[in-house]
Amino acid sequence: MDFFLWASGFPGLLWELEYRRSRLRLLNDWTLPELGEDTARLLKDAQFRQSVVVKSDHAVLGEFWEMVISRQAAMAVFRLNAAPHRVYLLQGWSNHKEPEKYFGMLKETALPAAFAAKGRTEVCQLALAHARYPVLALSLEQQEIVTCNKAAQELFDGAARGRGAFTLEDIAPGEMGEKLLWASRYAMNEDIWAGTLMLRNGTGSILGSKARISPCSSGRGIVRIALLNIPERPPSCSLTPKTAPDGKPFSLKEGLYELLKQCPDVDGLMFSDIQSIQGKVEVYGVGRMFASLPWGASHAYEGTIAQDIERFGLDSLTVEDTLDSIKSIDWALFIPCGVRSYFAKPFYSADGLHAVLIFAFAGPASGAFNDARFRTLYEPFTRLVAQWRMLKE
């Protein structure tokens, strides 16, 4: 049977995700009656999802996409504000023959809304037991770990000072625990917090783990903490300056403009200052498309270029068309600024990823960018950012 003939008659939306390109492609043109042409945006734009999905279903959708990005089979049901009586199903799976792709479908279910709402006793059960990465549930009121999955038990095995299960103090003592509680309270208010957490594992070693925290169930003060498996960073550019500052008056904006002048076909240049410990990035853009962007605007680390680079261990990231992207930052920042494609290069210091240099274009790209095209700008950029950091301290 011809696939596209079959897909055209499927009573739902079929889609394909390409991880390294952060690109979601539709395989047919089915739409939700409540959203019409915005149906595809429901899959791509996290902020749009929050605005149209019933609030109590936000957490389960967040967990669904976390499992998608981790290449695990996932399924979730949700409702829309425009029709809370109707229940929709999202289901996805990976294929070992094409590990860089993930396939999924969106369709209406036969479940009544009452069952979907009341039959889910704990939202975090969707991915707690089956996730291959460590997941814990933390009670903010009691400040204790309620439950965790097998991967978390193995990671923190031996951390408990007593004979019972490990506690919050065992894995995050002192300031580490205060930071974890702060991030958890932030997630309760804002639906999600993502960034770097410092924790103590079962052997007593301190580890810096990329984490994603989300409400576990509404009204009970419990959050779900996922410690994502981040690959070792790839060989890339260092932020160590190769020459000393020359004593001239310093301006980050003027320095970025000088770099932009050296690539006349680029419509905008952006420096993203990565602060994953605080769960955020700050951006500094020059060029006509970033003229109205506040200098040093802050964005949550979740859904950023930096998160994708660290999650997939990328040496660079190309987005050929932001309208196909699943990253929140593309919909919140780049699309409103008129950016249709970009090439992003990560830069590291001894502490990990600290900066990303982004070359932005007003039109979609016809193919992947060549890293060699921008390589001559990397060294002057490292000097510029190193001097800026030195003057900030």
Backbone torsions as a table, in degrees:
resi	resn	phi	psi	omega
1	MET	NA	138.1	178.0
2	ASP	-69.5	124.8	-174.5
3	PHE	-61.1	-46.4	-174.5
4	PHE	-68.5	-29.5	174.0
5	LEU	-67.2	-42.7	178.1
6	TRP	-65.4	-44.3	-177.4
7	ALA	-64.3	-34.8	-177.6
8	SER	-64.8	-24.9	178.9
9	GLY	-100.9	1.3	-178.4
10	PHE	-68.2	132.5	-177.3
11	PRO	-80.3	55.4	-179.0
12	GLY	178.6	178.6	-178.9
13	LEU	-100.1	126.5	177.3
14	LEU	-104.0	137.7	-175.6
15	TRP	-144.3	162.2	-178.6
16	GLU	-136.7	132.8	-179.8
17	LEU	-112.7	131.6	174.1
18	GLU	-106.6	112.8	-171.2
19	TYR	-60.2	-55.1	-171.1
20	ARG	-69.7	-16.5	177.1
21	ARG	-103.4	-0.1	-177.4
22	SER	49.3	39.5	-172.2
23	ARG	-116.2	131.3	175.7
24	LEU	-111.7	125.0	-177.7
25	ARG	-115.7	132.7	177.9
26	LEU	-83.8	139.3	-178.2
27	LEU	-103.2	-7.3	171.3
28	ASN	-153.2	-177.2	-172.7
29	ASP	-117.3	29.2	177.3
30	TRP	-68.5	143.8	-179.7
31	THR	-131.6	154.4	172.2
32	LEU	-76.5	136.6	-178.6
33	PRO	-61.2	-29.2	-178.5
34	GLU	-78.9	-20.9	-173.6
35	LEU	-114.9	-25.4	179.4
36	GLY	59.0	-125.5	-177.2
37	GLU	-65.7	-16.9	179.2
38	ASP	-84.7	5.1	179.8
39	THR	-58.3	-44.4	-179.9
40	ALA	-63.7	-32.7	-180.0
41	ARG	-66.5	-27.9	175.4
42	LEU	-57.5	-35.1	-179.7
43	LEU	-82.8	-27.5	-171.6
44	LYS	-96.5	-35.9	-168.2
45	ASP	-110.7	109.8	-177.5
46	ALA	-64.1	-37.8	179.2
47	GLN	-66.7	-37.9	176.8
48	PHE	-64.3	-41.0	177.2
49	ARG	-56.5	-44.3	-178.5
50	GLN	-64.1	-29.7	-177.8
51	SER	-80.8	-22.5	-174.9
52	VAL	-112.9	-16.3	-178.1
53	VAL	-93.5	142.9	176.7
54	VAL	-53.3	131.9	-171.0
55	LYS	-56.1	-39.1	-178.1
56	SER	-67.0	-12.0	179.4
57	ASP	-100.0	-0.3	-179.3
58	HIS	-59.6	-44.6	-174.3
59	ALA	-64.0	-42.2	-177.5
60	VAL	-66.9	-33.7	176.5
61	LEU	-70.5	-36.1	176.5
62	GLY	-61.4	-42.0	178.5
63	GLU	-68.0	-36.4	177.6
64	PHE	-58.7	-48.8	-177.1
65	TRP	-70.4	-28.8	175.3
66	GLU	-63.6	-40.8	178.8
67	MET	-71.1	-34.0	176.1
68	VAL	-60.5	-49.3	-179.1
69	ILE	-64.2	-26.6	178.6
70	SER	-89.9	10.4	175.2
71	ARG	63.5	33.5	178.7
72	GLN	-110.6	147.2	175.5
73	ALA	-62.7	138.6	-175.7
74	ALA	-147.8	156.3	177.7
75	MET	-151.7	140.2	179.4
76	ALA	-152.4	149.8	173.7
77	VAL	-114.6	148.6	-178.1
78	PHE	-154.1	168.0	178.7
79	ARG	-127.9	157.1	178.4
80	LEU	-104.1	147.8	178.5
81	ASN	-58.9	-33.3	-176.4
82	ALA	-72.6	-20.0	-178.9
83	ALA	-151.7	69.8	-175.2
84	PRO	-65.5	-11.6	178.6
85	HIS	-82.3	-13.0	-176.9
86	ARG	-105.4	137.8	-175.9
87	VAL	-113.0	134.9	178.5
88	TYR	-115.5	151.6	-177.7
89	LEU	-115.6	132.4	169.9
90	LEU	-114.1	129.2	178.9
91	GLN	-140.4	140.9	-178.9
92	GLY	-147.3	160.6	-177.4
93	TRP	-157.6	154.7	176.7
94	SER	-102.2	168.7	179.7
95	ASN	-130.4	119.4	-176.0
96	HIS	-61.8	-21.2	178.1
97	LYS	-76.3	-22.1	177.3
98	GLU	-133.1	73.4	-172.5
99	PRO	-63.8	-19.2	-179.9
100	GLU	-87.6	3.1	179.5
101	LYS	-122.1	154.5	178.4
102	TYR	-137.7	139.0	-175.3
103	PHE	-116.9	147.9	-178.3
104	GLY	-156.3	171.6	177.3
105	MET	-142.7	153.8	176.2
106	LEU	-130.7	125.1	-179.5
107	LYS	-155.6	165.7	175.0
108	GLU	-75.3	144.9	178.6
109	THR	-103.4	169.1	176.4
110	ALA	-89.7	-3.3	-178.5
111	LEU	-72.9	135.5	172.3
112	PRO	-69.9	153.3	-177.5
113	ALA	-60.4	-36.1	-178.6
114	ALA	-61.6	-40.7	179.6
115	PHE	-67.7	-42.8	-178.4
116	ALA	-62.1	-36.0	-177.6
117	ALA	-79.2	-42.2	-173.8
118	LYS	-93.3	-22.6	-178.0
119	GLY	-77.6	-10.9	179.0
120	ARG	-98.4	91.5	-173.5
121	THR	-69.6	-35.4	178.2
122	GLU	-138.8	115.7	-178.3
123	VAL	-55.5	-40.8	-173.0
124	CYS	-70.1	-8.4	177.9
125	GLN	-68.0	-16.8	179.5
126	LEU	-54.7	-46.7	-172.9
127	ALA	-123.4	0.7	-175.7
128	LEU	-67.2	-51.0	-174.3
129	ALA	-78.7	-32.5	-171.0
130	HIS	-97.2	-12.7	-179.2
131	ALA	-64.9	139.6	179.3
132	ARG	-83.7	-14.3	177.3
133	TYR	-97.2	159.4	-178.1
134	PRO	-64.9	131.6	178.0
135	VAL	-134.2	132.6	178.0
136	LEU	-127.6	152.2	171.7
137	ALA	-111.6	126.2	-174.6
138	LEU	-119.0	129.4	174.1
139	SER	-87.2	119.4	179.9
140	LEU	-72.9	-34.0	-179.6
141	GLU	-66.2	-46.0	-178.4
142	GLN	-91.2	-12.3	-178.0
143	GLN	52.8	49.1	179.0
144	GLU	-141.8	157.6	179.4
145	ILE	-81.1	121.0	-176.4
146	VAL	-80.7	-45.5	180.0
147	THR	-161.2	167.5	177.2
148	CYS	-155.6	166.8	-179.9
149	ASN	-93.6	-179.5	-175.5
150	LYS	-62.9	-40.2	-178.9
151	ALA	-62.7	-37.5	177.4
152	ALA	-69.6	-39.1	177.5
153	GLN	-59.9	-41.4	-179.7
154	GLU	-68.9	-39.0	-178.7
155	LEU	-65.2	-41.6	-174.2
156	PHE	-103.1	10.4	178.7
157	ASP	-58.3	125.1	-179.0
158	GLY	98.4	-7.1	-178.8
159	ALA	-76.3	-28.1	-176.5
160	ALA	-63.6	130.2	179.1
161	ARG	-80.3	-27.4	177.0
162	GLY	-99.0	-162.3	-177.8
163	ARG	-89.7	-13.4	-176.8
164	GLY	-86.1	-163.1	178.8
165	ALA	-70.4	159.4	-179.8
166	PHE	-69.0	151.2	-178.3
167	THR	-110.3	175.7	177.3
168	LEU	-60.0	-41.7	-179.8
169	GLU	-64.7	-30.4	180.0
170	ASP	-67.0	-40.9	-174.0
171	ILE	-99.2	-18.0	-179.7
172	ALA	-143.0	72.7	-178.6
173	PRO	-75.3	154.1	172.6
174	GLY	57.3	-129.3	-176.2
175	GLU	-63.0	-30.8	178.3
176	MET	-62.2	-41.5	177.9
177	GLY	-67.4	-38.8	178.0
178	GLU	-62.2	-41.4	178.6
179	LYS	-65.3	-41.0	179.2
180	LEU	-63.0	-42.3	179.0
181	LEU	-67.2	-38.7	177.6
182	TRP	-62.1	-46.4	-179.6
183	ALA	-64.0	-35.8	-179.9
184	SER	-68.0	-40.5	177.4
185	ARG	-66.7	-37.6	176.0
186	TYR	-59.8	-43.8	-179.7
187	ALA	-63.8	-36.1	179.0
188	MET	-63.9	-35.5	-178.0
189	ASN	-84.4	-33.3	-172.2
190	GLU	-112.1	5.1	179.6
191	ASP	82.2	-23.6	-178.1
192	ILE	-163.3	147.6	167.0
193	TRP	-135.1	136.1	177.2
194	ALA	-135.7	143.6	179.7
195	GLY	165.8	-154.5	-178.6
196	THR	-106.1	130.1	174.8
197	LEU	-116.3	139.3	173.9
198	MET	-95.6	124.0	-177.2
199	LEU	-135.1	162.3	177.8
200	ARG	-109.8	122.7	-177.6
201	ASN	-85.2	-173.9	-174.3
202	GLY	-65.6	-21.5	179.4
203	THR	-91.3	-1.9	-179.0
204	GLY	93.3	-3.4	-179.9
205	SER	-77.4	145.5	176.6
206	ILE	-90.0	127.9	179.2
207	LEU	-122.2	142.9	174.7
208	GLY	-101.1	106.6	-174.8
209	SER	-111.3	138.1	169.8
210	LYS	-69.5	129.6	-174.0
211	ALA	-130.0	154.9	175.0
212	ARG	-132.8	121.3	-177.1
213	ILE	-116.2	133.5	-179.9
214	SER	-144.7	155.7	176.7
215	PRO	-59.0	137.9	-177.1
216	CYS	-90.2	-35.9	176.1
217	SER	-158.8	144.8	-173.6
218	SER	-71.1	136.8	171.5
219	GLY	79.9	5.5	-176.5
220	ARG	-119.3	0.6	175.7
221	GLY	65.2	33.6	179.4
222	ILE	-116.1	133.3	178.1
223	VAL	-117.2	155.0	177.7
224	ARG	-105.3	124.5	-177.6
225	ILE	-112.4	112.8	177.9
226	ALA	-104.4	125.3	177.3
227	LEU	-100.1	102.8	-169.8
228	LEU	-80.1	143.5	-178.0
229	ASN	-80.9	100.7	-178.3
230	ILE	-95.7	125.5	179.8
231	PRO	-64.8	163.7	172.8
232	GLU	-60.7	140.7	-177.9
233	ARG	-65.8	143.7	-178.9
234	PRO	-76.0	162.3	173.6
235	PRO	-59.5	130.3	-178.2
236	SER	-155.5	-158.1	-174.1
237	CYS	-86.2	142.2	178.5
238	SER	-95.8	152.3	176.6
239	LEU	-95.5	12.3	177.5
240	THR	-77.6	120.6	-178.1
241	PRO	-68.6	141.4	-179.5
242	LYS	-92.7	-12.2	175.8
243	THR	-136.2	153.7	-178.4
244	ALA	-76.8	152.9	175.3
245	PRO	-55.8	144.4	-173.9
246	ASP	-93.3	2.0	176.4
247	GLY	87.0	-3.6	179.8
248	LYS	-72.1	155.8	176.0
249	PRO	-55.0	135.3	-172.7
250	PHE	-103.8	138.3	173.8
251	SER	-145.3	116.6	177.8
252	LEU	-61.4	-42.0	-178.3
253	LYS	-63.2	-44.9	179.5
254	GLU	-65.1	-36.8	178.4
255	GLY	-63.8	-41.1	178.1
256	LEU	-67.5	-37.6	177.1
257	TYR	-62.6	-38.7	178.3
258	GLU	-62.4	-38.9	176.5
259	LEU	-66.0	-41.4	-179.2
260	LEU	-62.9	-35.9	-179.5
261	LYS	-62.2	-24.1	-177.2
262	GLN	-83.3	-2.8	176.7
263	CYS	-136.7	79.4	-172.4
264	PRO	-62.4	-20.9	179.6
265	ASP	-82.8	-6.8	179.5
266	VAL	-87.6	133.3	-175.8
267	ASP	-88.3	-19.1	179.8
268	GLY	-163.2	149.3	179.4
269	LEU	-127.0	136.1	-177.8
270	MET	-135.0	136.7	171.2
271	PHE	-105.3	122.0	177.9
272	SER	-106.4	114.8	-180.0
273	ASP	-88.2	113.2	-172.3
274	ILE	-87.8	122.9	179.1
275	GLN	-129.1	65.2	-173.3
276	SER	-67.9	-24.0	175.8
277	ILE	-62.2	-35.3	176.8
278	GLN	-89.7	-2.7	179.5
279	GLY	72.5	33.2	-177.4
280	LYS	-151.2	167.8	168.3
281	VAL	-130.4	151.5	174.6
282	GLU	-119.7	137.0	-172.2
283	VAL	-118.2	143.6	-179.8
284	TYR	-131.8	108.8	-174.3
285	GLY	-116.6	144.3	174.7
286	VAL	-129.1	157.7	-176.2
287	GLY	110.6	163.2	-172.3
288	ARG	-59.8	-36.6	-176.1
289	MET	-75.1	-15.5	178.3
290	PHE	-108.0	14.2	-175.5
291	ALA	-60.8	-36.3	-177.5
292	SER	-95.1	1.9	-179.2
293	LEU	-79.3	127.0	178.9
294	PRO	-57.3	136.0	-179.8
295	TRP	-69.1	120.7	-179.1
296	GLY	80.7	23.9	179.4
297	ALA	-59.0	139.7	-176.4
298	SER	-101.2	138.1	177.1
299	HIS	-134.8	149.1	177.4
300	ALA	-63.2	144.5	-179.5
301	TYR	-62.4	-32.8	179.4
302	GLU	-59.4	128.9	175.9
303	GLY	81.4	14.8	-178.0
304	THR	-96.0	169.9	174.1
305	ILE	-60.2	-42.5	-179.2
306	ALA	-59.2	-40.6	-179.4
307	GLN	-63.8	-42.6	178.0
308	ASP	-64.1	-42.6	-179.5
309	ILE	-60.7	-44.4	-178.9
310	GLU	-74.0	-38.4	-178.0
311	ARG	-64.4	-41.1	-175.4
312	PHE	-103.7	3.0	178.8
313	GLY	62.2	45.3	-174.4
314	LEU	-86.5	143.8	173.9
315	ASP	-86.4	-17.4	173.5
316	SER	-165.8	167.5	-179.8
317	LEU	-137.9	127.7	176.4
318	THR	-115.1	129.8	170.7
319	VAL	-115.4	113.1	-174.5
320	GLU	-79.9	-24.8	176.4
321	ASP	-154.3	111.8	-177.1
322	THR	-62.3	-24.0	-179.8
323	LEU	-69.9	-14.2	175.6
324	ASP	-99.9	-0.6	-171.5
325	SER	-78.4	153.4	175.2
326	ILE	-107.6	3.2	-179.3
327	LYS	-83.0	134.0	-179.2
328	SER	-60.0	-38.1	-176.3
329	ILE	-63.4	-29.6	179.1
330	ASP	-66.4	-39.4	-178.8
331	TRP	-81.0	-31.6	-177.9
332	ALA	-82.9	-29.0	-173.3
333	LEU	-123.5	-58.4	-169.6
334	PHE	-70.8	-45.3	-179.6
335	ILE	-62.7	-46.4	176.6
336	PRO	-60.3	-27.7	178.4
337	CYS	-84.0	-2.9	179.3
338	GLY	89.0	14.7	179.1
339	VAL	-83.4	124.6	178.8
340	ARG	-106.7	-21.3	177.9
341	SER	-153.5	157.7	178.3
342	TYR	-161.4	160.8	174.2
343	PHE	-121.8	129.2	-176.7
344	ALA	-121.7	133.7	-179.6
345	LYS	-120.2	125.4	179.6
346	PRO	-84.4	150.9	177.3
347	PHE	-131.9	140.3	-172.3
348	TYR	-120.8	153.4	167.0
349	SER	-120.3	-172.1	-179.5
350	ALA	-62.9	-23.6	-178.0
351	ASP	-92.1	3.1	178.8
352	GLY	113.4	-159.5	-177.5
353	LEU	-66.4	122.6	-178.3
354	HIS	-121.2	-22.3	-175.5
355	ALA	-151.9	151.9	173.5
356	VAL	-133.0	132.1	176.2
357	LEU	-103.1	125.9	-172.2
358	ILE	-120.4	125.1	176.0
359	PHE	-101.2	115.4	-171.6
360	ALA	-108.6	147.0	-177.7
361	PHE	-132.7	147.0	-177.6
362	ALA	-77.8	-19.5	-179.2
363	GLY	-115.3	160.0	176.7
364	PRO	-66.4	150.0	-179.7
365	ALA	-88.0	142.5	-180.0
366	SER	-82.9	-17.4	179.5
367	GLY	-162.6	175.8	-177.9
368	ALA	-65.3	144.6	177.9
369	PHE	-75.0	150.5	177.2
370	ASN	-94.5	122.8	-178.1
371	ASP	-56.1	-35.4	-178.0
372	ALA	-62.6	-22.7	-178.1
373	ARG	-62.2	-30.8	-175.4
374	PHE	-114.0	3.7	-169.2
375	ARG	-61.8	-32.5	-177.7
376	THR	-66.0	-16.4	-178.9
377	LEU	-90.1	-11.3	-173.4
378	TYR	-66.2	-45.4	-178.1
379	GLU	-65.4	-46.1	176.1
380	PRO	-62.3	-30.9	177.0
381	PHE	-67.4	-41.6	178.9
382	THR	-61.8	-40.1	178.6
383	ARG	-65.4	-42.1	-179.2
384	LEU	-60.9	-48.5	-177.1
385	VAL	-70.8	-38.2	178.7
386	ALA	-61.6	-42.0	178.9
387	GLN	-67.4	-39.8	178.0
388	TRP	-61.3	-43.8	179.4
389	ARG	-64.8	-39.6	-178.8
390	MET	-63.3	-40.8	-179.4
391	LEU	-73.3	-24.4	178.4
392	LYS	-73.7	-30.7	-173.9
393	GLU	-73.3	NA	NA
